[in-house]
Every structure is written in C-alpha cells, then in structure tokens.
C-alpha cells in the first residue's frame, strides 16, 4: 500500500477485522482459513471447533462488528465525517477482497482503515496489511488504496473506557482498588512473533495506564488462547496458570480479570475467561469478575473518529497518554515481522 499520490483525498473508511463463523457448517471452513499455513496441530483445531459448536457454531465477533459499524455511522454523521463505511474480514464473510471489489465498483480510490486490534504484532497489524495488499493485487488496476490509522493502545479513548469498566468490576466485588489483584490478559503469540514487534511493551503500557487511573496496585500482564504446538515457545504465563500460582501463594479472595488485549467480547474472551478461568476460580473459591471490553463504549467510538480526523487534518492533535507517545501512522518496512521457528530451535532462528 503505497503512501504516494497524497493529493488524492480520502473518500472511504474501512473496518478491517478477523471474522467468525455464523453457523455450525461455517466452523471448520472458517478454522481452516484461520490456520492455513500455520503449524497448529489438527487436534487443537478440532478442540477450538468444539468451542464454537458449544455456542451454536456462531462467533459473537461479526454481530459485535455490526454494532460497531452502526455506532460509527452515527458518530461520523454527528462529527461531520463524510466518508462511506465498508467492512472486510480476514477469515470470513464479508472477506477483504470482496469488500475492495465493492469499493472499486463504488469509485473509491483512497480509504482509511481501522483494524480491530489495539496492539502491534504480525497477526494484529502486518498480516492485515498483507491481506489488503494481496487483495489489491488480486483485483488489479483501480483497486482502492487503503491506509490504516495508528494504533490506539495508549489513546485516552481506549484507556478511559477500560478504566471505567475495571471500576465497574471492582464495584460488583465491593472490593478496594488498592488491594484487589488484577490480571490484564491478551492473546498469546509465539516468541518468534513477539521478538519483532512492540506487542508486550504496548500491552504493559496500556495496563499501567489503566491501573494508574483506577488506583490498582497489584496487577500483572498474562496471556491466553495459545494455539501452537507445545514445543514452540509462546508468551506466558497463561491466565489459568497465573491464577493457580497466585492462589497457591496467597489464597485469593477476589480477582479482576481484564481482557485488555481485545476490543470486543468474542469467542476467545467468552471461552477462555468466562468459561475456563471462571470455572477455575469457582473451584478455588475465588470471587472473580471479568471486566467488559470497550465494545461500543461512546468514548471508544469517538476515539476511532478522532484517529480518522487526525489523518484527514493538516495539523492534527495526536492524543496519547504516558511516555510512549502517539504511535506511527505509516508502518516501517520491517515493522511487526514474523519469522517462525521450528519447534526445538532457538527463538529468532529461521
């Protein structure tokens, strides 16, 4: 996606997301799309398929994206952002190539895009950019240019809603912020992916900012939803391992789990936290609250609008909290690379 021809104005907005099955017959084709070319054991794919089938084969993510789109349409109108809104997914309908074809047919030349990922890594950023580039090559001449807005992991429109949601969890537990343990969770990724991005740094900064705003003193970043072979190192600790370890050491009474790495309550949040982690806490007698994701929180919707407007402005106000500052608009050529390693080889080997 070249950044040349800046004289062409932005004429569309595209929501770019992961996608999910919308019925039992969709589950296996969807997972085959997700895992194509990845070193994930088939047993793991079948295990994940059962997670979806337990919910009627329907992932919540598509409906949540529809709600997000409706909220954005209303906010665009309220703020005078005159851009048609499109939606394309990596792994299920509406697929990115089909959406770009429609955009081309509608005369779109240069679109801004928001990825439903707040943190930089291969699967959360670069792979989406590669998906868009591949789709443009497939469509050929006249394919719309698509440029993503910056990552908003430290934007007040993300941090403030997450802080509000954590306060709501603490209120449900009737527990004080300063003494209640909090686990911030995010999707685990292979170390050979984590080594080439700022994923952990951004997650730690977002967790720090939320904790500081709420007054949390005892918190930790943990991970969930790993899917690779056991020999391949991924980011740790797993959320359930961390709960067991903490409880063994200090006999937890209360616990708040904050899925800071996710923007909506999709399948991995529901299964890994509301099911597996919740069951573990119940078995151990821990009163646990899982904090809501930002979803369609009004401040989050306004944040997306502000990221769009700053890219359309000659003198943008680039809001960001903390010391890392606003993230880059245009990704460097070597940003968020993924260099997979075979199990048993050192991290970083190719």
Secondary structure, DSSP 8 states (H G I E B T S, - for coil): -----TTS---EEEEEE----BSGGGHHHHHHHHHTTS---HHHHHHHHHHHHTTTTB-THHHHHHHHHHHHHHHHHHHT---EEEEEESSSSSBHHHHHHHHHHTT--EEEEEES--S-SIIIIIHHHHHHHHHHHHH-TT--EEEE----TT-HHHHHHHHHHHHHHHHHHT--TTTS-EEEEEE--BHHHHTTSSHHHHHHHHHHHHHHHHT--SEEEEEE---S-TTS-BS--BHHHHHHHHHHHH--SEEEEE-TT-SS--HHHIIIIIIIIHHHHHHHT-EEEEE---TT-HHHHHHHHHHHHHHH-SS------SSS-S--SS--TTTT------TTS-TT--
